Amino acid sequence: MSRPQSPDVPAFRRAMGLFATGVTVVATTTPQGEPICMIANAVASLSLDPMLLLVCVDKRANMASHILQAPGFSICILSAEQEALSDYFAGRWRGEPPPFVLKEWIGGPLLGGCIAGIGCEKVQVYEGGDHWIVIGQVTALHSQDSLPDPLIFYGRRYRYLASA
Ligand SMILES: Cc1cc2nc3c(=O)[nH]c(=O)nc-3n(C[C@H](O)[C@H](O)[C@H](O)COP(=O)(O)O)c2cc1C
């Protein structure tokens, strides 16, 4: 058993990085109709009745001001084949953007090839320290008929499902 660590920010990030998650694109649209996208893994299902989910958005992110003023947003769950898009929408990509398609949809844009899309009406925003906790009521669902492999984030790296 390893020693308890003092709860400083790097230790907290390291510990939370051991919570394996999927990777999503949170997307919204400006009043001019321009799509805005950001990678987020701080996404959770919140309630079934009504159907609610939450996403936590860094107050310093470009997405923050857009999602605060938008009536809705979407969450698109990335497949293992969409790792390049994760780097791109997280601002980590240099050079020619990887190819992608964003379709106008309900709540926010729908990313072509995503495993699933959840369109939301924004219903609440709470302060959560240096992030906004944005709550959406589900207004649209999209999923692929097949069960594609998801992109996974664990230990601050992308991972992939081992085949059964
Ligand atoms: C796997 C992964 C998960 C992330 N999760 C979140 C998140 O849940 N919330 C958040 O605000 N930023 C998250 N980020 C960081 C943002 O994607 C990144 O800081 C943002 O795109 C920077 O935006 P800006 O340069 O346009 O302000 C994550 C990044 C990665 C690579």
The ligand as a MOL file (V3000), in Angstrom:
LIG
                    3D

  0  0  0     0  0            999 V3000
M  V30 BEGIN CTAB
M  V30 COUNTS 31 33 0 0 0
M  V30 BEGIN ATOM
M  V30 1 C -9.1120 14.0530 -22.5450 0
M  V30 2 C -9.3860 15.4970 -22.2050 0
M  V30 3 C -10.4330 15.8150 -21.3720 0
M  V30 4 C -10.7340 17.1400 -21.0480 0
M  V30 5 N -11.7960 17.4220 -20.2500 0
M  V30 6 C -12.1310 18.6970 -20.0020 0
M  V30 7 C -13.2950 19.0090 -19.2500 0
M  V30 8 O -14.0440 18.1340 -18.8260 0
M  V30 9 N -13.6000 20.3190 -19.0540 0
M  V30 10 C -12.8020 21.3240 -19.5260 0
M  V30 11 O -13.1240 22.4860 -19.3280 0
M  V30 12 N -11.6830 21.0620 -20.2480 0
M  V30 13 C -11.3350 19.7800 -20.4970 0
M  V30 14 N -10.2370 19.4920 -21.2410 0
M  V30 15 C -9.4050 20.5740 -21.7210 0
M  V30 16 C -10.0280 21.2890 -22.8780 0
M  V30 17 O -10.4210 20.4320 -23.9390 0
M  V30 18 C -9.0080 22.3120 -23.4020 0
M  V30 19 O -8.4270 22.9710 -22.3420 0
M  V30 20 C -9.7200 23.3080 -24.2080 0
M  V30 21 O -10.0100 22.7730 -25.4590 0
M  V30 22 C -8.9060 24.5580 -24.3750 0
M  V30 23 O -9.7620 25.4260 -24.9920 0
M  V30 24 P -9.3770 26.8970 -25.4620 0
M  V30 25 O -7.9110 26.8880 -25.8030 0
M  V30 26 O -10.2390 27.0470 -26.6650 0
M  V30 27 O -9.7340 27.7880 -24.3620 0
M  V30 28 C -9.9230 18.1700 -21.5750 0
M  V30 29 C -8.8630 17.8540 -22.4420 0
M  V30 30 C -8.6030 16.5330 -22.7540 0
M  V30 31 C -7.4850 16.2210 -23.7090 0
M  V30 END ATOM
M  V30 BEGIN BOND
M  V30 1 1 1 2
M  V30 2 1 2 3
M  V30 3 2 2 30
M  V30 4 2 3 4
M  V30 5 1 4 5
M  V30 6 1 4 28
M  V30 7 2 5 6
M  V30 8 1 6 7
M  V30 9 1 6 13
M  V30 10 2 7 8
M  V30 11 1 7 9
M  V30 12 1 9 10
M  V30 13 2 10 11
M  V30 14 1 10 12
M  V30 15 2 12 13
M  V30 16 1 13 14
M  V30 17 1 14 15
M  V30 18 1 14 28
M  V30 19 1 15 16
M  V30 20 1 16 17
M  V30 21 1 16 18
M  V30 22 1 18 19
M  V30 23 1 18 20
M  V30 24 1 20 21
M  V30 25 1 20 22
M  V30 26 1 22 23
M  V30 27 1 23 24
M  V30 28 2 24 25
M  V30 29 1 24 26
M  V30 30 1 24 27
M  V30 31 2 28 29
M  V30 32 1 29 30
M  V30 33 1 30 31
M  V30 END BOND
M  V30 END CTAB
M  END
